[in-house]
Amino acid sequence: MSRVPCGRICHQERMEVTLHSYARGSFGLVVHDQISKSNIPQSKRQPLFISYMEKNSPAE
């Protein structure tokens, strides 16, 4: 993902994945949802996005 100095996202990709964890620990990524001030029903909310990936983690 490319960023310009003001923090805007210049490139975006979308992929649907399912993560299953059978061991304690983390995948090495942090996901967030898009903040919305409106009362959007749970079924119509925007998908989660990866906001951070740890170096040398399974996610990388």
MMTF fields as JSON, N, C-alpha, C and O atoms, coordinates in Angstrom:
{
  "mmtfVersion": "1.0.0",
  "mmtfProducer": "UNKNOWN",
  "numBonds": 239,
  "numAtoms": 240,
  "numGroups": 60,
  "numChains": 1,
  "numModels": 1,
  "chainsPerModel": [1],
  "groupsPerChain": [60],
  "chainIdList": ["A"],
  "bondAtomList": [4, 2, 8, 6, 12, 10, 16, 14, 20, 18, 24, 22, 28, 26, 32, 30, 36, 34, 40, 38, 44, 42, 48, 46, 52, 50, 56, 54, 60, 58, 64, 62, 68, 66, 72, 70, 76, 74, 80, 78, 84, 82, 88, 86, 92, 90, 96, 94, 100, 98, 104, 102, 108, 106, 112, 110, 116, 114, 120, 118, 124, 122, 128, 126, 132, 130, 136, 134, 140, 138, 144, 142, 148, 146, 152, 150, 156, 154, 160, 158, 164, 162, 168, 166, 172, 170, 176, 174, 180, 178, 184, 182, 188, 186, 192, 190, 196, 194, 200, 198, 204, 202, 208, 206, 212, 210, 216, 214, 220, 218, 224, 222, 228, 226, 232, 230, 236, 234],
  "bondOrderList": [1, 1, 1, 1, 1, 1, 1, 1, 1, 1, 1, 1, 1, 1, 1, 1, 1, 1, 1, 1, 1, 1, 1, 1, 1, 1, 1, 1, 1, 1, 1, 1, 1, 1, 1, 1, 1, 1, 1, 1, 1, 1, 1, 1, 1, 1, 1, 1, 1, 1, 1, 1, 1, 1, 1, 1, 1, 1, 1],
  "groupList": [{"groupName": "MET", "atomNameList": ["N", "CA", "C", "O"], "elementList": ["N", "C", "C", "O"], "formalChargeList": [0, 0, 0, 0], "bondAtomList": [1, 0, 2, 1, 3, 2], "bondOrderList": [1, 1, 2], "singleLetterCode": "M", "chemCompType": "L-PEPTIDE LINKING"}, {"groupName": "SER", "atomNameList": ["N", "CA", "C", "O"], "elementList": ["N", "C", "C", "O"], "formalChargeList": [0, 0, 0, 0], "bondAtomList": [1, 0, 2, 1, 3, 2], "bondOrderList": [1, 1, 2], "singleLetterCode": "S", "chemCompType": "L-PEPTIDE LINKING"}, {"groupName": "ARG", "atomNameList": ["N", "CA", "C", "O"], "elementList": ["N", "C", "C", "O"], "formalChargeList": [0, 0, 0, 0], "bondAtomList": [1, 0, 2, 1, 3, 2], "bondOrderList": [1, 1, 2], "singleLetterCode": "R", "chemCompType": "L-PEPTIDE LINKING"}, {"groupName": "VAL", "atomNameList": ["N", "CA", "C", "O"], "elementList": ["N", "C", "C", "O"], "formalChargeList": [0, 0, 0, 0], "bondAtomList": [1, 0, 2, 1, 3, 2], "bondOrderList": [1, 1, 2], "singleLetterCode": "V", "chemCompType": "L-PEPTIDE LINKING"}, {"groupName": "PRO", "atomNameList": ["N", "CA", "C", "O"], "elementList": ["N", "C", "C", "O"], "formalChargeList": [0, 0, 0, 0], "bondAtomList": [1, 0, 2, 1, 3, 2], "bondOrderList": [1, 1, 2], "singleLetterCode": "P", "chemCompType": "L-PEPTIDE LINKING"}, {"groupName": "CYS", "atomNameList": ["N", "CA", "C", "O"], "elementList": ["N", "C", "C", "O"], "formalChargeList": [0, 0, 0, 0], "bondAtomList": [1, 0, 2, 1, 3, 2], "bondOrderList": [1, 1, 2], "singleLetterCode": "C", "chemCompType": "L-PEPTIDE LINKING"}, {"groupName": "GLY", "atomNameList": ["N", "CA", "C", "O"], "elementList": ["N", "C", "C", "O"], "formalChargeList": [0, 0, 0, 0], "bondAtomList": [1, 0, 2, 1, 3, 2], "bondOrderList": [1, 1, 2], "singleLetterCode": "G", "chemCompType": "PEPTIDE LINKING"}, {"groupName": "ILE", "atomNameList": ["N", "CA", "C", "O"], "elementList": ["N", "C", "C", "O"], "formalChargeList": [0, 0, 0, 0], "bondAtomList": [1, 0, 2, 1, 3, 2], "bondOrderList": [1, 1, 2], "singleLetterCode": "I", "chemCompType": "L-PEPTIDE LINKING"}, {"groupName": "HIS", "atomNameList": ["N", "CA", "C", "O"], "elementList": ["N", "C", "C", "O"], "formalChargeList": [0, 0, 0, 0], "bondAtomList": [1, 0, 2, 1, 3, 2], "bondOrderList": [1, 1, 2], "singleLetterCode": "H", "chemCompType": "L-PEPTIDE LINKING"}, {"groupName": "GLN", "atomNameList": ["N", "CA", "C", "O"], "elementList": ["N", "C", "C", "O"], "formalChargeList": [0, 0, 0, 0], "bondAtomList": [1, 0, 2, 1, 3, 2], "bondOrderList": [1, 1, 2], "singleLetterCode": "Q", "chemCompType": "L-PEPTIDE LINKING"}, {"groupName": "GLU", "atomNameList": ["N", "CA", "C", "O"], "elementList": ["N", "C", "C", "O"], "formalChargeList": [0, 0, 0, 0], "bondAtomList": [1, 0, 2, 1, 3, 2], "bondOrderList": [1, 1, 2], "singleLetterCode": "E", "chemCompType": "L-PEPTIDE LINKING"}, {"groupName": "THR", "atomNameList": ["N", "CA", "C", "O"], "elementList": ["N", "C", "C", "O"], "formalChargeList": [0, 0, 0, 0], "bondAtomList": [1, 0, 2, 1, 3, 2], "bondOrderList": [1, 1, 2], "singleLetterCode": "T", "chemCompType": "L-PEPTIDE LINKING"}, {"groupName": "LEU", "atomNameList": ["N", "CA", "C", "O"], "elementList": ["N", "C", "C", "O"], "formalChargeList": [0, 0, 0, 0], "bondAtomList": [1, 0, 2, 1, 3, 2], "bondOrderList": [1, 1, 2], "singleLetterCode": "L", "chemCompType": "L-PEPTIDE LINKING"}, {"groupName": "TYR", "atomNameList": ["N", "CA", "C", "O"], "elementList": ["N", "C", "C", "O"], "formalChargeList": [0, 0, 0, 0], "bondAtomList": [1, 0, 2, 1, 3, 2], "bondOrderList": [1, 1, 2], "singleLetterCode": "Y", "chemCompType": "L-PEPTIDE LINKING"}, {"groupName": "ALA", "atomNameList": ["N", "CA", "C", "O"], "elementList": ["N", "C", "C", "O"], "formalChargeList": [0, 0, 0, 0], "bondAtomList": [1, 0, 2, 1, 3, 2], "bondOrderList": [1, 1, 2], "singleLetterCode": "A", "chemCompType": "L-PEPTIDE LINKING"}, {"groupName": "PHE", "atomNameList": ["N", "CA", "C", "O"], "elementList": ["N", "C", "C", "O"], "formalChargeList": [0, 0, 0, 0], "bondAtomList": [1, 0, 2, 1, 3, 2], "bondOrderList": [1, 1, 2], "singleLetterCode": "F", "chemCompType": "L-PEPTIDE LINKING"}, {"groupName": "ASP", "atomNameList": ["N", "CA", "C", "O"], "elementList": ["N", "C", "C", "O"], "formalChargeList": [0, 0, 0, 0], "bondAtomList": [1, 0, 2, 1, 3, 2], "bondOrderList": [1, 1, 2], "singleLetterCode": "D", "chemCompType": "L-PEPTIDE LINKING"}, {"groupName": "LYS", "atomNameList": ["N", "CA", "C", "O"], "elementList": ["N", "C", "C", "O"], "formalChargeList": [0, 0, 0, 0], "bondAtomList": [1, 0, 2, 1, 3, 2], "bondOrderList": [1, 1, 2], "singleLetterCode": "K", "chemCompType": "L-PEPTIDE LINKING"}, {"groupName": "ASN", "atomNameList": ["N", "CA", "C", "O"], "elementList": ["N", "C", "C", "O"], "formalChargeList": [0, 0, 0, 0], "bondAtomList": [1, 0, 2, 1, 3, 2], "bondOrderList": [1, 1, 2], "singleLetterCode": "N", "chemCompType": "L-PEPTIDE LINKING"}],
  "groupTypeList": [0, 1, 2, 3, 4, 5, 6, 2, 7, 5, 8, 9, 10, 2, 0, 10, 3, 11, 12, 8, 1, 13, 14, 2, 6, 1, 15, 6, 12, 3, 3, 8, 16, 9, 7, 1, 17, 1, 18, 7, 4, 9, 1, 17, 2, 9, 4, 12, 15, 7, 1, 13, 0, 10, 17, 18, 1, 4, 14, 10],
  "groupIdList": [1, 2, 3, 4, 5, 6, 7, 8, 9, 10, 11, 12, 13, 14, 15, 16, 17, 18, 19, 20, 21, 22, 23, 24, 25, 26, 27, 28, 29, 30, 31, 32, 33, 34, 35, 36, 37, 38, 39, 40, 41, 42, 43, 44, 45, 46, 47, 48, 49, 50, 51, 52, 53, 54, 55, 56, 57, 58, 59, 60],
  "secStructList": [7, 7, 5, 7, 6, 6, 7, 7, 5, 7, 7, 7, 7, 7, 7, 7, 7, 7, 7, 7, 7, 7, 1, 1, 1, 7, 7, 1, 3, 3, 3, 3, 7, 7, 7, 7, 1, 1, 7, 7, 7, 4, 4, 4, 7, 7, 7, 7, 3, 3, 3, 3, 3, 7, 6, 6, 1, 6, 6, 7],
  "xCoordList": [0.846, 0.0, 0.9, 1.794, 0.67, 1.459, 0.771, -0.457, 1.568, 1.022, 1.755, 2.953, 1.06, 1.671, 1.866, 1.265, 2.695, 2.987, 1.775, 1.864, 0.657, -0.508, -1.282, -2.268, -0.858, -1.501, -2.623, -3.292, -2.849, -3.905, -3.441, -2.262, -4.358, -4.04, -4.127, -5.136, -3.045, -2.996, -3.359, -3.768, -3.21, -3.461, -4.221, -3.918, -5.186, -6.013, -6.256, -6.514, -6.174, -6.509, -7.496, -7.517, -8.307, -9.283, -9.145, -9.036, -9.153, -9.066, -9.866, -9.769, -10.64, -11.398, -10.663, -10.325, -10.42, -9.717, -10.409, -11.139, -10.17, -10.627, -9.399, -8.644, -9.195, -8.046, -8.499, -9.454, -7.81, -8.07, -6.799, -5.722, -6.905, -5.741, -5.974, -6.975, -5.053, -5.141, -4.102, -4.108, -3.222, -2.171, -2.289, -2.866, -1.739, -1.733, -0.711, 0.32, -1.003, -0.107, -0.904, -2.135, -0.197, -0.898, -0.447, 0.561, -1.199, -0.86, 0.12, 0.764, 0.234, 1.143, 0.48, 1.151, -0.838, -1.518, -2.607, -3.109, -2.953, -4.007, -5.075, -4.766, -6.334, -7.437, -8.352, -8.511, -8.942, -9.877, -11.086, -11.039, -12.155, -13.303, -13.344, -12.7, -14.114, -14.238, -15.227, -16.326, -14.84, -15.683, -16.791, -16.538, -18.001, -19.158, -20.026, -20.312, -20.44, -21.279, -22.765, -23.596, -23.095, -24.498, -24.883, -24.022, -26.156, -26.674, -26.842, -27.962, -25.721, -25.757, -25.929, -25.206, -26.875, -27.057, -25.78, -25.005, -25.564, -24.362, -24.143, -23.001, -25.21, -25.09, -24.632, -24.191, -24.719, -24.356, -23.083, -22.763, -22.358, -21.131, -20.023, -20.032, -19.077, -17.922, -17.011, -16.994, -16.259, -15.369, -14.213, -13.891, -13.598, -12.421, -11.243, -11.229, -10.259, -9.055, -7.832, -7.888, -6.73, -5.479, -4.822, -4.508, -4.617, -4.019, -2.539, -1.834, -2.054, -0.646, -0.222, -0.984, 1.005, 1.596, 2.954, 3.79, 3.169, 4.459, 5.483, 5.163, 6.719, 7.796, 8.138, 8.078, 8.496, 8.878, 7.767, 8.055, 6.522, 5.382, 4.763, 5.104, 3.874, 3.192, 2.425, 2.266, 1.959, 1.2, 2.067, 1.601, 3.346, 4.236, 4.561, 5.302],
  "yCoordList": [-1.156, 0.0, 1.23, 1.347, 2.129, 3.356, 4.477, 4.566, 5.318, 6.466, 7.725, 7.685, 8.818, 10.124, 10.759, 10.3, 11.814, 12.395, 12.79, 12.793, 13.119, 13.543, 12.353, 12.554, 11.123, 9.951, 9.363, 8.435, 9.864, 9.321, 8.036, 7.886, 7.124, 5.871, 6.097, 6.584, 5.733, 5.925, 4.657, 4.722, 3.522, 2.253, 1.344, 1.291, 0.647, -0.206, -1.524, -1.552, -2.62, -3.944, -4.583, -4.262, -5.482, -6.155, -7.656, -8.155, -8.364, -9.818, -10.33, -9.786, -11.356, -11.945, -13.185, -14.068, -13.244, -14.378, -14.791, -14.009, -16.023, -16.522, -17.014, -17.838, -16.512, -16.904, -17.856, -17.574, -18.983, -19.955, -20.096, -20.294, -19.998, -20.137, -21.283, -21.308, -22.222, -23.346, -23.258, -24.066, -22.288, -22.109, -20.723, -19.811, -20.582, -19.265, -18.407, -18.9, -17.147, -16.236, -15.369, -15.347, -14.672, -13.77, -14.027, -14.69, -13.498, -13.587, -12.495, -12.587, -11.465, -10.373, -9.256, -8.485, -9.162, -8.049, -7.497, -8.176, -6.253, -5.578, -5.153, -4.53, -5.491, -5.097, -4.114, -4.165, -3.229, -2.237, -2.162, -2.588, -1.617, -1.342, 0.151, 0.947, 0.512, 1.918, 2.559, 2.044, 3.672, 4.364, 5.109, 5.859, 4.891, 5.547, 6.118, 5.441, 7.356, 7.989, 7.71, 8.051, 7.097, 6.805, 5.464, 4.694, 5.202, 3.953, 2.91, 2.56, 2.421, 1.417, 0.043, -0.285, -0.763, -2.102, -2.935, -2.727, -3.862, -4.706, -5.396, -5.53, -5.835, -6.57, -5.699, -6.236, -4.376, -3.488, -2.69, -1.768, -3.029, -2.303, -2.606, -3.646, -1.692, -1.861, -2.963, -3.205, -3.629, -4.692, -4.151, -2.964, -5.04, -4.685, -4.43, -4.908, -3.674, -3.467, -3.682, -3.488, -4.081, -4.299, -2.947, -2.244, -2.589, -1.289, -1.391, -0.383, -2.594, -2.744, -4.198, -5.113, -4.41, -5.741, -5.729, -4.87, -6.684, -6.799, -7.43, -8.347, -6.927, -7.503, -8.892, -9.145, -9.782, -11.166, -11.949, -12.848, -11.632, -12.341, -13.255, -13.133, -14.157, -14.993, -14.167, -14.605, -12.996, -12.161, -11.613, -11.402, -11.384, -10.816, -11.876, -11.609],
  "zCoordList": [0.0, 0.0, 0.0, 0.837, -0.92, -0.999, -0.25, -0.219, 0.345, 1.07, 0.651, 0.371, 0.607, 0.388, 1.75, 2.721, 1.863, 3.179, 4.012, 5.239, 3.398, 4.171, 4.747, 5.457, 4.457, 5.035, 4.2, 4.652, 3.013, 2.163, 1.492, 1.168, 1.288, 0.615, -0.884, -1.394, -1.589, -3.042, -3.809, -4.969, -3.168, -3.835, -2.876, -1.684, -3.393, -2.54, -3.246, -4.449, -2.501, -3.009, -2.056, -0.868, -2.57, -1.719, -1.907, -3.027, -0.784, -0.794, 0.399, 1.499, 0.181, 1.281, 1.769, 0.981, 3.071, 3.67, 4.955, 5.565, 5.355, 6.644, 7.388, 6.872, 8.601, 9.407, 10.501, 11.225, 10.619, 11.675, 12.492, 11.93, 13.794, 14.659, 15.631, 16.347, 15.652, 16.567, 17.676, 18.605, 17.58, 18.583, 19.201, 18.609, 20.39, 21.018, 20.289, 19.833, 20.188, 19.49, 18.542, 18.572, 17.722, 16.812, 15.382, 15.138, 14.464, 13.05, 12.649, 11.604, 13.476, 13.152, 12.382, 11.695, 12.49, 11.836, 12.741, 13.637, 12.482, 13.238, 12.237, 11.222, 12.522, 11.644, 12.364, 13.584, 11.593, 12.12, 11.203, 10.049, 11.731, 10.878, 10.598, 11.281, 9.582, 9.226, 10.172, 10.379, 10.74, 11.713, 10.978, 10.035, 11.42, 10.822, 11.929, 12.916, 11.763, 12.781, 12.558, 13.4, 11.437, 11.163, 11.778, 12.204, 11.818, 12.388, 11.288, 10.915, 10.776, 9.719, 10.367, 11.307, 9.879, 10.443, 10.301, 9.368, 11.21, 11.226, 9.882, 9.443, 9.224, 7.968, 6.808, 5.792, 6.919, 5.813, 6.085, 5.335, 7.139, 7.468, 6.471, 5.813, 6.367, 5.502, 6.051, 7.258, 5.178, 5.643, 6.476, 6.421, 7.245, 8.03, 7.09, 5.955, 7.572, 6.781, 7.658, 8.873, 7.043, 7.768, 7.974, 7.013, 9.239, 9.534, 9.883, 9.861, 10.205, 10.57, 10.4, 10.713, 9.897, 9.804, 10.481, 10.2, 11.375, 12.047, 11.107, 10.351, 11.162, 10.356, 10.886, 12.089, 9.971, 10.284, 10.976, 11.765, 10.703, 11.285, 10.224, 9.047, 10.602, 9.615, 8.571, 7.432, 8.951, 8.019, 6.896, 5.777, 7.219, 6.214, 5.18, 4.234]
}
